[in-house]
Amino acid sequence: MVVEAGTLLERDPDTVRGPDIAFYSHARIPESGYATTYWGPPDLAVEIASPGNRAGEMQERAREYLDAGVRLVWVIHPTSRTATTYRAAGEVIHLGADGVLEGGEVLPGFTLPLTAFLSV
């Protein structure tokens, strides 16, 4: 897992995004993994919306991640105490403050109450 690391999503022109949290499975990190700055798109990208971020902007960012090969995107909205999860298969799930984020196929069996993000 990395925090605030740039992720190259597209070339020519280069599109770089910096998810607040990115998870790479061990299988996706090359042997020389820590010697390189680009491992490709993460398996999971987590974006925590700032008060100035518009909903459409965050949806577009999630779409960019998915189009680049990210398998799961969590967008956390602290102000409204909600979250939206986006899966590569096109599934979108909206969660309220009592919701639970699930790792699905990316992190099988992993769950995290949304309150873990909201209580900080």
Biopython code that builds the backbone (N, CA, C, O; Angstrom):
import numpy as np
from Bio.PDB.StructureBuilder import StructureBuilder

atoms = [
    (1, "MET", "N", (0.849, -1.159, 0.000)),
    (1, "MET", "CA", (0.000, 0.000, 0.000)),
    (1, "MET", "C", (0.896, 1.223, 0.000)),
    (1, "MET", "O", (1.899, 1.278, 0.712)),
    (2, "VAL", "N", (0.523, 2.198, -0.804)),
    (2, "VAL", "CA", (1.262, 3.459, -0.855)),
    (2, "VAL", "C", (0.277, 4.606, -0.649)),
    (2, "VAL", "O", (-0.917, 4.481, -0.921)),
    (3, "VAL", "N", (0.803, 5.711, -0.170)),
    (3, "VAL", "CA", (-0.022, 6.871, 0.114)),
    (3, "VAL", "C", (0.468, 8.044, -0.720)),
    (3, "VAL", "O", (1.662, 8.342, -0.744)),
    (4, "GLU", "N", (-0.460, 8.711, -1.405)),
    (4, "GLU", "CA", (-0.169, 9.914, -2.189)),
    (4, "GLU", "C", (0.985, 9.738, -3.164)),
    (4, "GLU", "O", (1.854, 10.604, -3.275)),
    (5, "ALA", "N", (0.989, 8.616, -3.867)),
    (5, "ALA", "CA", (2.014, 8.359, -4.879)),
    (5, "ALA", "C", (1.408, 8.593, -6.255)),
    (5, "ALA", "O", (0.271, 8.197, -6.511)),
    (6, "GLY", "N", (2.150, 9.225, -7.126)),
    (6, "GLY", "CA", (1.666, 9.456, -8.479)),
    (6, "GLY", "C", (1.515, 8.155, -9.241)),
    (6, "GLY", "O", (2.379, 7.281, -9.176)),
    (7, "THR", "N", (0.419, 8.033, -9.958)),
    (7, "THR", "CA", (0.139, 6.863, -10.769)),
    (7, "THR", "C", (-0.072, 7.318, -12.206)),
    (7, "THR", "O", (-0.974, 8.105, -12.495)),
    (8, "LEU", "N", (0.762, 6.816, -13.092)),
    (8, "LEU", "CA", (0.642, 7.144, -14.510)),
    (8, "LEU", "C", (-0.507, 6.326, -15.083)),
    (8, "LEU", "O", (-0.445, 5.097, -15.122)),
    (9, "LEU", "N", (-1.555, 7.015, -15.528)),
    (9, "LEU", "CA", (-2.723, 6.321, -16.058)),
    (9, "LEU", "C", (-2.707, 6.206, -17.566)),
    (9, "LEU", "O", (-3.276, 5.270, -18.129)),
    (10, "GLU", "N", (-2.057, 7.156, -18.226)),
    (10, "GLU", "CA", (-2.122, 7.208, -19.680)),
    (10, "GLU", "C", (-0.852, 7.860, -20.216)),
    (10, "GLU", "O", (-0.241, 8.692, -19.546)),
    (11, "ARG", "N", (-0.466, 7.478, -21.416)),
    (11, "ARG", "CA", (0.684, 8.068, -22.101)),
    (11, "ARG", "C", (0.221, 8.840, -23.324)),
    (11, "ARG", "O", (-0.761, 8.483, -23.975)),
    (12, "ASP", "N", (0.948, 9.901, -23.618)),
    (12, "ASP", "CA", (0.818, 10.653, -24.868)),
    (12, "ASP", "C", (-0.565, 11.213, -25.120)),
    (12, "ASP", "O", (-1.228, 10.733, -26.040)),
    (13, "PRO", "N", (-1.042, 12.168, -24.391)),
    (13, "PRO", "CA", (-0.316, 12.881, -23.345)),
    (13, "PRO", "C", (-0.377, 12.126, -22.023)),
    (13, "PRO", "O", (-1.314, 11.372, -21.761)),
    (14, "ASP", "N", (0.630, 12.344, -21.208)),
    (14, "ASP", "CA", (0.689, 11.672, -19.915)),
    (14, "ASP", "C", (-0.413, 12.189, -18.993)),
    (14, "ASP", "O", (-0.638, 13.394, -18.876)),
    (15, "THR", "N", (-1.085, 11.255, -18.349)),
    (15, "THR", "CA", (-2.078, 11.583, -17.336)),
    (15, "THR", "C", (-1.626, 10.921, -16.047)),
    (15, "THR", "O", (-1.544, 9.696, -15.961)),
    (16, "VAL", "N", (-1.335, 11.734, -15.057)),
    (16, "VAL", "CA", (-0.883, 11.223, -13.762)),
    (16, "VAL", "C", (-1.914, 11.618, -12.716)),
    (16, "VAL", "O", (-2.339, 12.771, -12.653)),
    (17, "ARG", "N", (-2.304, 10.668, -11.911)),
    (17, "ARG", "CA", (-3.203, 10.918, -10.788)),
    (17, "ARG", "C", (-2.498, 10.465, -9.520)),
    (17, "ARG", "O", (-1.648, 9.575, -9.554)),
    (18, "GLY", "N", (-2.850, 11.070, -8.429)),
    (18, "GLY", "CA", (-2.272, 10.713, -7.136)),
    (18, "GLY", "C", (-3.354, 10.304, -6.170)),
    (18, "GLY", "O", (-3.808, 11.130, -5.377)),
    (19, "PRO", "N", (-3.793, 9.030, -6.208)),
    (19, "PRO", "CA", (-4.828, 8.626, -5.255)),
    (19, "PRO", "C", (-4.317, 8.830, -3.829)),
    (19, "PRO", "O", (-3.119, 8.727, -3.567)),
    (20, "ASP", "N", (-5.229, 9.118, -2.925)),
    (20, "ASP", "CA", (-4.828, 9.306, -1.532)),
    (20, "ASP", "C", (-4.218, 8.029, -0.970)),
    (20, "ASP", "O", (-3.275, 8.077, -0.180)),
    (21, "ILE", "N", (-4.758, 6.896, -1.380)),
    (21, "ILE", "CA", (-4.219, 5.584, -0.993)),
    (21, "ILE", "C", (-4.277, 4.687, -2.221)),
    (21, "ILE", "O", (-5.271, 4.689, -2.946)),
    (22, "ALA", "N", (-3.223, 3.927, -2.455)),
    (22, "ALA", "CA", (-3.212, 2.959, -3.557)),
    (22, "ALA", "C", (-2.703, 1.622, -3.021)),
    (22, "ALA", "O", (-1.728, 1.571, -2.271)),
    (23, "PHE", "N", (-3.371, 0.553, -3.412)),
    (23, "PHE", "CA", (-2.954, -0.789, -3.014)),
    (23, "PHE", "C", (-2.520, -1.558, -4.248)),
    (23, "PHE", "O", (-3.238, -1.619, -5.246)),
    (24, "TYR", "N", (-1.339, -2.142, -4.164)),
    (24, "TYR", "CA", (-0.817, -3.024, -5.212)),
    (24, "TYR", "C", (-0.666, -4.412, -4.613)),
    (24, "TYR", "O", (-0.033, -4.574, -3.570)),
    (25, "SER", "N", (-1.240, -5.410, -5.263)),
    (25, "SER", "CA", (-1.036, -6.777, -4.794)),
    (25, "SER", "C", (0.427, -7.153, -5.005)),
    (25, "SER", "O", (1.089, -6.638, -5.907)),
    (26, "HIS", "N", (0.911, -8.036, -4.183)),
    (26, "HIS", "CA", (2.308, -8.472, -4.265)),
    (26, "HIS", "C", (2.641, -8.971, -5.666)),
    (26, "HIS", "O", (3.738, -8.733, -6.172)),
    (27, "ALA", "N", (1.694, -9.662, -6.287)),
    (27, "ALA", "CA", (1.930, -10.232, -7.621)),
    (27, "ALA", "C", (2.151, -9.161, -8.686)),
    (27, "ALA", "O", (2.761, -9.443, -9.718)),
    (28, "ARG", "N", (1.676, -7.960, -8.461)),
    (28, "ARG", "CA", (1.788, -6.908, -9.469)),
    (28, "ARG", "C", (3.034, -6.049, -9.310)),
    (28, "ARG", "O", (3.333, -5.237, -10.186)),
    (29, "ILE", "N", (3.765, -6.210, -8.215)),
    (29, "ILE", "CA", (4.979, -5.417, -8.015)),
    (29, "ILE", "C", (6.149, -6.189, -8.621)),
    (29, "ILE", "O", (6.395, -7.328, -8.226)),
    (30, "PRO", "N", (6.875, -5.597, -9.566)),
    (30, "PRO", "CA", (7.996, -6.308, -10.175)),
    (30, "PRO", "C", (9.096, -6.593, -9.159)),
    (30, "PRO", "O", (9.163, -5.953, -8.109)),
    (31, "GLU", "N", (9.967, -7.568, -9.481)),
    (31, "GLU", "CA", (11.055, -7.926, -8.568)),
    (31, "GLU", "C", (11.873, -6.713, -8.166)),
    (31, "GLU", "O", (12.319, -6.609, -7.023)),
    (32, "SER", "N", (12.070, -5.806, -9.095)),
    (32, "SER", "CA", (12.827, -4.594, -8.794)),
    (32, "SER", "C", (11.891, -3.500, -8.287)),
    (32, "SER", "O", (12.208, -2.313, -8.366)),
    (33, "GLY", "N", (10.734, -3.913, -7.767)),
    (33, "GLY", "CA", (9.640, -3.024, -7.412)),
    (33, "GLY", "C", (9.988, -1.729, -6.738)),
    (33, "GLY", "O", (9.486, -0.678, -7.134)),
    (34, "TYR", "N", (10.820, -1.767, -5.747)),
    (34, "TYR", "CA", (11.078, -0.552, -4.994)),
    (34, "TYR", "C", (12.114, 0.329, -5.663)),
    (34, "TYR", "O", (12.394, 1.426, -5.181)),
    (35, "ALA", "N", (12.687, -0.131, -6.765)),
    (35, "ALA", "CA", (13.674, 0.673, -7.481)),
    (35, "ALA", "C", (13.011, 1.497, -8.584)),
    (35, "ALA", "O", (13.666, 2.321, -9.223)),
    (36, "THR", "N", (11.740, 1.280, -8.804)),
    (36, "THR", "CA", (11.045, 1.982, -9.877)),
    (36, "THR", "C", (9.963, 2.892, -9.305)),
    (36, "THR", "O", (9.482, 2.667, -8.194)),
    (37, "THR", "N", (9.592, 3.890, -10.043)),
    (37, "THR", "CA", (8.552, 4.796, -9.569)),
    (37, "THR", "C", (7.193, 4.487, -10.185)),
    (37, "THR", "O", (6.189, 5.070, -9.777)),
    (38, "TYR", "N", (7.144, 3.586, -11.153)),
    (38, "TYR", "CA", (5.875, 3.285, -11.811)),
    (38, "TYR", "C", (5.653, 1.785, -11.869)),
    (38, "TYR", "O", (6.430, 1.052, -12.480)),
    (39, "TRP", "N", (4.600, 1.344, -11.235)),
    (39, "TRP", "CA", (4.251, -0.071, -11.263)),
    (39, "TRP", "C", (3.004, -0.315, -12.079)),
    (39, "TRP", "O", (2.506, -1.440, -12.113)),
    (40, "GLY", "N", (2.490, 0.692, -12.730)),
    (40, "GLY", "CA", (1.230, 0.569, -13.444)),
    (40, "GLY", "C", (0.089, 0.953, -12.520)),
    (40, "GLY", "O", (0.318, 1.391, -11.392)),
    (41, "PRO", "N", (-1.133, 0.792, -12.993)),
    (41, "PRO", "CA", (-2.265, 1.178, -12.158)),
    (41, "PRO", "C", (-2.382, 0.264, -10.937)),
    (41, "PRO", "O", (-2.105, -0.931, -11.033)),
    (42, "PRO", "N", (-2.789, 0.813, -9.794)),
    (42, "PRO", "CA", (-2.948, -0.026, -8.607)),
    (42, "PRO", "C", (-4.157, -0.945, -8.734)),
    (42, "PRO", "O", (-4.991, -0.769, -9.622)),
    (43, "ASP", "N", (-4.243, -1.904, -7.860)),
    (43, "ASP", "CA", (-5.421, -2.768, -7.809)),
    (43, "ASP", "C", (-6.600, -2.024, -7.186)),
    (43, "ASP", "O", (-7.747, -2.195, -7.598)),
    (44, "LEU", "N", (-6.295, -1.190, -6.180)),
    (44, "LEU", "CA", (-7.302, -0.397, -5.480)),
    (44, "LEU", "C", (-6.810, 1.036, -5.386)),
    (44, "LEU", "O", (-5.674, 1.278, -4.978)),
    (45, "ALA", "N", (-7.659, 1.989, -5.761)),
    (45, "ALA", "CA", (-7.359, 3.408, -5.584)),
    (45, "ALA", "C", (-8.418, 3.993, -4.664)),
    (45, "ALA", "O", (-9.615, 3.782, -4.861)),
    (46, "VAL", "N", (-7.962, 4.733, -3.654)),
    (46, "VAL", "CA", (-8.870, 5.379, -2.712)),
    (46, "VAL", "C", (-8.702, 6.884, -2.845)),
    (46, "VAL", "O", (-7.597, 7.410, -2.713)),
    (47, "GLU", "N", (-9.802, 7.567, -3.106)),
    (47, "GLU", "CA", (-9.820, 9.026, -3.183)),
    (47, "GLU", "C", (-10.693, 9.553, -2.054)),
    (47, "GLU", "O", (-11.817, 9.090, -1.861)),
    (48, "ILE", "N", (-10.179, 10.510, -1.319)),
    (48, "ILE", "CA", (-10.946, 11.164, -0.266)),
    (48, "ILE", "C", (-11.268, 12.565, -0.770)),
    (48, "ILE", "O", (-10.383, 13.408, -0.914)),
    (49, "ALA", "N", (-12.544, 12.797, -1.033)),
    (49, "ALA", "CA", (-12.980, 14.060, -1.629)),
    (49, "ALA", "C", (-12.785, 15.216, -0.653)),
    (49, "ALA", "O", (-13.096, 15.110, 0.534)),
    (50, "SER", "N", (-12.271, 16.309, -1.174)),
    (50, "SER", "CA", (-12.166, 17.548, -0.416)),
    (50, "SER", "C", (-13.494, 18.284, -0.531)),
    (50, "SER", "O", (-14.266, 18.018, -1.452)),
    (51, "PRO", "N", (-13.773, 19.206, 0.386)),
    (51, "PRO", "CA", (-15.045, 19.944, 0.305)),
    (51, "PRO", "C", (-15.260, 20.630, -1.045)),
    (51, "PRO", "O", (-16.404, 20.784, -1.472)),
    (52, "GLY", "N", (-14.200, 21.042, -1.721)),
    (52, "GLY", "CA", (-14.328, 21.721, -3.003)),
    (52, "GLY", "C", (-14.498, 20.807, -4.204)),
    (52, "GLY", "O", (-14.770, 21.290, -5.303)),
    (53, "ASN", "N", (-14.346, 19.496, -4.027)),
    (53, "ASN", "CA", (-14.513, 18.561, -5.134)),
    (53, "ASN", "C", (-15.988, 18.355, -5.451)),
    (53, "ASN", "O", (-16.793, 18.090, -4.558)),
    (54, "ARG", "N", (-16.336, 18.479, -6.725)),
    (54, "ARG", "CA", (-17.711, 18.225, -7.166)),
    (54, "ARG", "C", (-17.911, 16.726, -7.382)),
    (54, "ARG", "O", (-16.963, 16.004, -7.692)),
    (55, "ALA", "N", (-19.148, 16.266, -7.217)),
    (55, "ALA", "CA", (-19.465, 14.844, -7.396)),
    (55, "ALA", "C", (-19.086, 14.375, -8.793)),
    (55, "ALA", "O", (-18.506, 13.300, -8.944)),
    (56, "GLY", "N", (-19.402, 15.162, -9.815)),
    (56, "GLY", "CA", (-19.076, 14.783, -11.192)),
    (56, "GLY", "C", (-17.574, 14.656, -11.408)),
    (56, "GLY", "O", (-17.119, 13.784, -12.148)),
    (57, "GLU", "N", (-16.817, 15.514, -10.769)),
    (57, "GLU", "CA", (-15.352, 15.462, -10.860)),
    (57, "GLU", "C", (-14.820, 14.158, -10.265)),
    (57, "GLU", "O", (-13.911, 13.542, -10.820)),
    (58, "MET", "N", (-15.387, 13.746, -9.141)),
    (58, "MET", "CA", (-14.933, 12.512, -8.495)),
    (58, "MET", "C", (-15.359, 11.286, -9.303)),
    (58, "MET", "O", (-14.622, 10.302, -9.362)),
    (59, "GLN", "N", (-16.532, 11.333, -9.923)),
    (59, "GLN", "CA", (-16.972, 10.237, -10.792)),
    (59, "GLN", "C", (-16.046, 10.111, -11.993)),
    (59, "GLN", "O", (-15.676, 9.003, -12.382)),
    (60, "GLU", "N", (-15.669, 11.241, -12.581)),
    (60, "GLU", "CA", (-14.753, 11.234, -13.726)),
    (60, "GLU", "C", (-13.396, 10.668, -13.326)),
    (60, "GLU", "O", (-12.794, 9.898, -14.074)),
    (61, "ARG", "N", (-12.919, 11.048, -12.156)),
    (61, "ARG", "CA", (-11.635, 10.534, -11.679)),
    (61, "ARG", "C", (-11.708, 9.012, -11.498)),
    (61, "ARG", "O", (-10.781, 8.294, -11.872)),
    (62, "ALA", "N", (-12.811, 8.531, -10.925)),
    (62, "ALA", "CA", (-12.983, 7.084, -10.756)),
    (62, "ALA", "C", (-12.997, 6.392, -12.117)),
    (62, "ALA", "O", (-12.394, 5.331, -12.276)),
    (63, "ARG", "N", (-13.676, 6.982, -13.094)),
    (63, "ARG", "CA", (-13.735, 6.406, -14.447)),
    (63, "ARG", "C", (-12.344, 6.350, -15.062)),
    (63, "ARG", "O", (-12.002, 5.363, -15.714)),
    (64, "GLU", "N", (-11.535, 7.386, -14.869)),
    (64, "GLU", "CA", (-10.162, 7.390, -15.390)),
    (64, "GLU", "C", (-9.351, 6.247, -14.788)),
    (64, "GLU", "O", (-8.605, 5.568, -15.494)),
    (65, "TYR", "N", (-9.498, 6.040, -13.488)),
    (65, "TYR", "CA", (-8.788, 4.922, -12.849)),
    (65, "TYR", "C", (-9.219, 3.595, -13.449)),
    (65, "TYR", "O", (-8.381, 2.769, -13.807)),
    (66, "LEU", "N", (-10.529, 3.390, -13.559)),
    (66, "LEU", "CA", (-11.030, 2.120, -14.096)),
    (66, "LEU", "C", (-10.590, 1.913, -15.537)),
    (66, "LEU", "O", (-10.194, 0.810, -15.912)),
    (67, "ASP", "N", (-10.655, 2.960, -16.345)),
    (67, "ASP", "CA", (-10.230, 2.857, -17.745)),
    (67, "ASP", "C", (-8.745, 2.518, -17.863)),
    (67, "ASP", "O", (-8.320, 1.907, -18.844)),
    (68, "ALA", "N", (-7.957, 2.916, -16.859)),
    (68, "ALA", "CA", (-6.516, 2.651, -16.875)),
    (68, "ALA", "C", (-6.178, 1.257, -16.352)),
    (68, "ALA", "O", (-5.025, 0.833, -16.430)),
    (69, "GLY", "N", (-7.175, 0.534, -15.816)),
    (69, "GLY", "CA", (-6.912, -0.821, -15.347)),
    (69, "GLY", "C", (-7.023, -1.029, -13.849)),
    (69, "GLY", "O", (-6.785, -2.137, -13.369)),
    (70, "VAL", "N", (-7.378, 0.008, -13.093)),
    (70, "VAL", "CA", (-7.611, -0.164, -11.659)),
    (70, "VAL", "C", (-8.860, -1.023, -11.516)),
    (70, "VAL", "O", (-9.855, -0.811, -12.209)),
    (71, "ARG", "N", (-8.798, -1.985, -10.617)),
    (71, "ARG", "CA", (-9.903, -2.930, -10.490)),
    (71, "ARG", "C", (-10.991, -2.486, -9.524)),
    (71, "ARG", "O", (-12.144, -2.898, -9.651)),
    (72, "LEU", "N", (-10.623, -1.639, -8.550)),
    (72, "LEU", "CA", (-11.572, -1.202, -7.537)),
    (72, "LEU", "C", (-11.213, 0.216, -7.117)),
    (72, "LEU", "O", (-10.048, 0.520, -6.861)),
    (73, "VAL", "N", (-12.226, 1.087, -7.047)),
    (73, "VAL", "CA", (-12.019, 2.474, -6.627)),
    (73, "VAL", "C", (-12.999, 2.776, -5.499)),
    (73, "VAL", "O", (-14.193, 2.501, -5.618)),
    (74, "TRP", "N", (-12.495, 3.338, -4.412)),
    (74, "TRP", "CA", (-13.345, 3.827, -3.338)),
    (74, "TRP", "C", (-13.230, 5.339, -3.329)),
    (74, "TRP", "O", (-12.123, 5.874, -3.268)),
    (75, "VAL", "N", (-14.350, 6.033, -3.389)),
    (75, "VAL", "CA", (-14.367, 7.483, -3.253)),
    (75, "VAL", "C", (-15.090, 7.792, -1.954)),
    (75, "VAL", "O", (-16.272, 7.483, -1.800)),
    (76, "ILE", "N", (-14.380, 8.397, -1.031)),
    (76, "ILE", "CA", (-14.909, 8.716, 0.293)),
    (76, "ILE", "C", (-15.311, 10.193, 0.298)),
    (76, "ILE", "O", (-14.535, 11.053, -0.119)),
    (77, "HIS", "N", (-16.510, 10.480, 0.766)),
    (77, "HIS", "CA", (-17.022, 11.851, 0.849)),
    (77, "HIS", "C", (-17.226, 12.193, 2.327)),
    (77, "HIS", "O", (-18.325, 12.008, 2.851)),
    (78, "PRO", "N", (-16.189, 12.689, 3.006)),
    (78, "PRO", "CA", (-16.315, 12.965, 4.454)),
    (78, "PRO", "C", (-17.403, 13.975, 4.797)),
    (78, "PRO", "O", (-18.074, 13.827, 5.819)),
    (79, "THR", "N", (-17.592, 14.989, 3.973)),
    (79, "THR", "CA", (-18.573, 16.020, 4.280)),
    (79, "THR", "C", (-19.986, 15.450, 4.346)),
    (79, "THR", "O", (-20.749, 15.791, 5.251)),
    (80, "SER", "N", (-20.339, 14.590, 3.403)),
    (80, "SER", "CA", (-21.683, 13.995, 3.402)),
    (80, "SER", "C", (-21.720, 12.656, 4.139)),
    (80, "SER", "O", (-22.774, 12.031, 4.254)),
    (81, "ARG", "N", (-20.567, 12.226, 4.633)),
    (81, "ARG", "CA", (-20.443, 10.962, 5.365)),
    (81, "ARG", "C", (-20.943, 9.778, 4.527)),
    (81, "ARG", "O", (-21.678, 8.917, 5.010)),
    (82, "THR", "N", (-20.521, 9.763, 3.257)),
    (82, "THR", "CA", (-20.898, 8.701, 2.329)),
    (82, "THR", "C", (-19.661, 8.230, 1.570)),
    (82, "THR", "O", (-18.586, 8.821, 1.674)),
    (83, "ALA", "N", (-19.836, 7.170, 0.817)),
    (83, "ALA", "CA", (-18.775, 6.661, -0.056)),
    (83, "ALA", "C", (-19.424, 6.028, -1.274)),
    (83, "ALA", "O", (-20.589, 5.630, -1.248)),
    (84, "THR", "N", (-18.646, 5.948, -2.333)),
    (84, "THR", "CA", (-19.087, 5.261, -3.542)),
    (84, "THR", "C", (-17.970, 4.323, -3.949)),
    (84, "THR", "O", (-16.804, 4.714, -3.997)),
    (85, "THR", "N", (-18.330, 3.088, -4.242)),
    (85, "THR", "CA", (-17.342, 2.137, -4.735)),
    (85, "THR", "C", (-17.625, 1.867, -6.207)),
    (85, "THR", "O", (-18.776, 1.745, -6.626)),
    (86, "TYR", "N", (-16.559, 1.777, -6.971)),
    (86, "TYR", "CA", (-16.637, 1.522, -8.404)),
    (86, "TYR", "C", (-15.805, 0.276, -8.690)),
    (86, "TYR", "O", (-14.656, 0.178, -8.259)),
    (87, "ARG", "N", (-16.377, -0.657, -9.406)),
    (87, "ARG", "CA", (-15.664, -1.886, -9.776)),
    (87, "ARG", "C", (-15.449, -1.914, -11.284)),
    (87, "ARG", "O", (-16.224, -1.334, -12.045)),
    (88, "ALA", "N", (-14.404, -2.585, -11.697)),
    (88, "ALA", "CA", (-14.053, -2.661, -13.115)),
    (88, "ALA", "C", (-15.198, -3.209, -13.959)),
    (88, "ALA", "O", (-15.327, -2.848, -15.129)),
    (89, "ALA", "N", (-16.021, -4.065, -13.391)),
    (89, "ALA", "CA", (-17.134, -4.662, -14.133)),
    (89, "ALA", "C", (-18.292, -3.686, -14.335)),
    (89, "ALA", "O", (-19.300, -4.044, -14.944)),
    (90, "GLY", "N", (-18.159, -2.454, -13.828)),
    (90, "GLY", "CA", (-19.190, -1.450, -14.022)),
    (90, "GLY", "C", (-20.123, -1.280, -12.841)),
    (90, "GLY", "O", (-21.004, -0.421, -12.872)),
    (91, "GLU", "N", (-19.951, -2.070, -11.811)),
    (91, "GLU", "CA", (-20.812, -1.982, -10.636)),
    (91, "GLU", "C", (-20.465, -0.727, -9.826)),
    (91, "GLU", "O", (-19.295, -0.444, -9.570)),
    (92, "VAL", "N", (-21.493, 0.012, -9.431)),
    (92, "VAL", "CA", (-21.337, 1.199, -8.597)),
    (92, "VAL", "C", (-22.217, 1.008, -7.368)),
    (92, "VAL", "O", (-23.403, 0.702, -7.491)),
    (93, "ILE", "N", (-21.638, 1.190, -6.186)),
    (93, "ILE", "CA", (-22.378, 1.017, -4.932)),
    (93, "ILE", "C", (-22.219, 2.288, -4.105)),
    (93, "ILE", "O", (-21.108, 2.777, -3.903)),
    (94, "HIS", "N", (-23.350, 2.818, -3.629)),
    (94, "HIS", "CA", (-23.345, 3.998, -2.772)),
    (94, "HIS", "C", (-23.552, 3.544, -1.331)),
    (94, "HIS", "O", (-24.446, 2.747, -1.045)),
    (95, "LEU", "N", (-22.718, 4.059, -0.423)),
    (95, "LEU", "CA", (-22.790, 3.681, 0.988)),
    (95, "LEU", "C", (-23.083, 4.892, 1.852)),
    (95, "LEU", "O", (-22.587, 5.988, 1.594)),
    (96, "GLY", "N", (-23.896, 4.684, 2.885)),
    (96, "GLY", "CA", (-24.136, 5.709, 3.888)),
    (96, "GLY", "C", (-23.092, 5.597, 4.986)),
    (96, "GLY", "O", (-22.191, 4.761, 4.916)),
    (97, "ALA", "N", (-23.218, 6.440, 5.996)),
    (97, "ALA", "CA", (-22.225, 6.502, 7.075)),
    (97, "ALA", "C", (-22.044, 5.175, 7.797)),
    (97, "ALA", "O", (-20.965, 4.904, 8.324)),
    (98, "ASP", "N", (-23.078, 4.345, 7.829)),
    (98, "ASP", "CA", (-22.970, 3.044, 8.499)),
    (98, "ASP", "C", (-22.538, 1.940, 7.542)),
    (98, "ASP", "O", (-22.562, 0.766, 7.912)),
    (99, "GLY", "N", (-22.141, 2.291, 6.318)),
    (99, "GLY", "CA", (-21.747, 1.308, 5.306)),
    (99, "GLY", "C", (-20.399, 0.671, 5.587)),
    (99, "GLY", "O", (-19.625, 1.132, 6.427)),
    (100, "VAL", "N", (-20.150, -0.390, 4.865)),
    (100, "VAL", "CA", (-18.893, -1.133, 4.999)),
    (100, "VAL", "C", (-18.258, -1.261, 3.620)),
    (100, "VAL", "O", (-18.877, -1.764, 2.683)),
    (101, "LEU", "N", (-17.031, -0.804, 3.510)),
    (101, "LEU", "CA", (-16.267, -0.953, 2.272)),
    (101, "LEU", "C", (-15.791, -2.395, 2.188)),
    (101, "LEU", "O", (-15.334, -2.959, 3.183)),
    (102, "GLU", "N", (-15.895, -2.991, 1.014)),
    (102, "GLU", "CA", (-15.495, -4.387, 0.825)),
    (102, "GLU", "C", (-14.419, -4.491, -0.234)),
    (102, "GLU", "O", (-14.444, -3.778, -1.237)),
    (103, "GLY", "N", (-13.471, -5.388, -0.002)),
    (103, "GLY", "CA", (-12.357, -5.570, -0.921)),
    (103, "GLY", "C", (-12.682, -6.399, -2.143)),
    (103, "GLY", "O", (-11.919, -6.401, -3.110)),
    (104, "GLY", "N", (-13.800, -7.104, -2.118)),
    (104, "GLY", "CA", (-14.212, -7.910, -3.273)),
    (104, "GLY", "C", (-13.118, -8.837, -3.762)),
    (104, "GLY", "O", (-12.416, -9.456, -2.962)),
    (105, "GLU", "N", (-12.972, -8.935, -5.075)),
    (105, "GLU", "CA", (-11.957, -9.813, -5.665)),
    (105, "GLU", "C", (-10.542, -9.258, -5.496)),
    (105, "GLU", "O", (-9.567, -10.002, -5.600)),
    (106, "VAL", "N", (-10.429, -7.963, -5.237)),
    (106, "VAL", "CA", (-9.119, -7.339, -5.090)),
    (106, "VAL", "C", (-8.491, -7.698, -3.749)),
    (106, "VAL", "O", (-7.306, -8.024, -3.675)),
    (107, "LEU", "N", (-9.295, -7.635, -2.693)),
    (107, "LEU", "CA", (-8.858, -7.981, -1.341)),
    (107, "LEU", "C", (-9.904, -8.908, -0.723)),
    (107, "LEU", "O", (-10.687, -8.480, 0.124)),
    (108, "PRO", "N", (-9.921, -10.174, -1.141)),
    (108, "PRO", "CA", (-10.964, -11.089, -0.679)),
    (108, "PRO", "C", (-11.049, -11.148, 0.852)),
    (108, "PRO", "O", (-10.049, -11.327, 1.547)),
    (109, "GLY", "N", (-12.270, -10.991, 1.340)),
    (109, "GLY", "CA", (-12.517, -11.081, 2.776)),
    (109, "GLY", "C", (-12.244, -9.795, 3.548)),
    (109, "GLY", "O", (-12.557, -9.716, 4.736)),
    (110, "PHE", "N", (-11.670, -8.793, 2.898)),
    (110, "PHE", "CA", (-11.348, -7.543, 3.589)),
    (110, "PHE", "C", (-12.577, -6.652, 3.657)),
    (110, "PHE", "O", (-13.237, -6.416, 2.645)),
    (111, "THR", "N", (-12.885, -6.158, 4.852)),
    (111, "THR", "CA", (-13.941, -5.185, 5.029)),
    (111, "THR", "C", (-13.434, -4.071, 5.940)),
    (111, "THR", "O", (-12.554, -4.281, 6.774)),
    (112, "LEU", "N", (-14.000, -2.898, 5.764)),
    (112, "LEU", "CA", (-13.601, -1.739, 6.558)),
    (112, "LEU", "C", (-14.826, -0.850, 6.726)),
    (112, "LEU", "O", (-15.370, -0.349, 5.742)),
    (113, "PRO", "N", (-15.264, -0.650, 7.968)),
    (113, "PRO", "CA", (-16.401, 0.251, 8.158)),
    (113, "PRO", "C", (-16.045, 1.655, 7.658)),
    (113, "PRO", "O", (-14.937, 2.142, 7.886)),
    (114, "LEU", "N", (-16.977, 2.284, 6.989)),
    (114, "LEU", "CA", (-16.746, 3.631, 6.474)),
    (114, "LEU", "C", (-16.387, 4.585, 7.609)),
    (114, "LEU", "O", (-15.668, 5.561, 7.394)),
    (115, "THR", "N", (-16.872, 4.317, 8.786)),
    (115, "THR", "CA", (-16.569, 5.179, 9.929)),
    (115, "THR", "C", (-15.067, 5.267, 10.215)),
    (115, "THR", "O", (-14.615, 6.216, 10.856)),
    (116, "ALA", "N", (-14.300, 4.295, 9.749)),
    (116, "ALA", "CA", (-12.840, 4.345, 9.944)),
    (116, "ALA", "C", (-12.254, 5.566, 9.238)),
    (116, "ALA", "O", (-11.260, 6.125, 9.701)),
    (117, "PHE", "N", (-12.850, 5.983, 8.133)),
    (117, "PHE", "CA", (-12.402, 7.170, 7.417)),
    (117, "PHE", "C", (-13.040, 8.433, 7.976)),
    (117, "PHE", "O", (-12.452, 9.512, 7.904)),
    (118, "LEU", "N", (-14.223, 8.304, 8.525)),
    (118, "LEU", "CA", (-14.990, 9.473, 8.952)),
    (118, "LEU", "C", (-14.621, 9.957, 10.346)),
    (118, "LEU", "O", (-14.934, 11.090, 10.712)),
    (119, "SER", "N", (-13.968, 9.123, 11.117)),
    (119, "SER", "CA", (-13.674, 9.496, 12.500)),
    (119, "SER", "C", (-12.355, 10.236, 12.654)),
    (119, "SER", "O", (-12.000, 10.629, 13.766)),
    (120, "VAL", "N", (-11.623, 10.434, 11.568)),
    (120, "VAL", "CA", (-10.346, 11.144, 11.673)),
    (120, "VAL", "C", (-10.501, 12.617, 11.395)),
    (120, "VAL", "O", (-9.521, 13.361, 11.441)),
]
sb = StructureBuilder()
sb.init_structure("model")
sb.init_model(0)
sb.init_chain("A")
sb.init_seg("    ")
for serial, (resi, resn, name, xyz) in enumerate(atoms, 1):
    if name == "N":
        sb.init_residue(resn, " ", resi, " ")
    sb.init_atom(name, np.array(xyz, "f"), 0.0, 1.0, " ", f" {name:<3s}", serial, name[0])
structure = sb.get_structure()
